[in-house]
Amino acid sequence: MSARNTAIQLITKAGTLVGALFLVGVLLAAIPAHKSQPPQTSAAQESQSTPTNTTNMPDLDMNDDHSAEAGAVHDMASGAHGHTLHMYMTAPRPQTPGDVQRANEIVTQLRGGIEKYRDYHAALEEGFKIFMPDIPQPEYHFTSYKNGFLGALNFDASRPASLLYKKTSGGYELVGAMYTMPKRATEEQLNARVPLSIASWHLHTNLCLPPRDQMRSADFTKFGLKGSIATQDACDAAGGRFQPSIFGWMVHVYPYEDGLDKIFAMHHHMD
């Protein structure tokens, strides 16, 4: 094998690994409930605070992933909507010329790109991984770490980071997809990908993890993604570990629905 081919393989493997690390967090947070980068003041001030830059904020410790699972899955199962203590949504923007056309182009490209995945076996064969398949969920996320890594570099509407499936008696039915961006992304960058006059990106915020030696016995009505603690001071007082923002930005798209309001909804429209 030539040195050039060897180098290309090493770069590809490294890129896949980085994408995997990024998407592990996204998977745990790819669930409903949700306004731009998180304020870090009090919970009462949260909805009116100016977003802070999280470029240099630490990511959630990889060893703490399971501590967030219970809250994340609860969010998903409850089908919660709107801004909460631990979710932040981008604010709607006035529609500008070209937004609707751009949104429709995204939908067209997405439909073409994921058509082959209507058979979920095709997604599995191409390396998409099912997130927590044994936990009942309204939607199951099949995620490609490779796509997540590539998506952080440039946007291809036909190449989502995750596919969204509904469980059926015979397997899984494809209903949508999810795009992701690193949490350091600005609203301008999010808007450049999917117009904020059409869709809302969401980010998981203000997480207080329990002390490491209390992970199994912690009171998760206080800690975690469904916990009541949502500020640095309160988390410090409880002996926890505060994360201003975790995982990355996400936006769901349901390209088989009618109308952009349903296509770019937070959750799949149920009749």
Secondary structure, 3 states (H helix, E strand, C coil): CCHHHHHHHHHHHHHHHHHHHHHHHHHHHCCCCCCCCCCCCCCCCHHHCCCCCCCCCCCCCHHHHHHHHHHHHHHHHHCCCCCECCEEECCCCCCCCCHHHHHHHHHHHHHHHHHHHHCHHHHHHCCCEECCCCCCCCCEEEECHHHHHHHHHCCCCCCCCEEEEEEECCEEEEEEEEEEECCCCCHHHHHHHCCCCCCCCEEEEEEEECCHHHCCCCCCCCCCCCCCCCCHHHHHHCCCEEEEEEEEEEEEECCCCCCHHHHCCCCCCCC
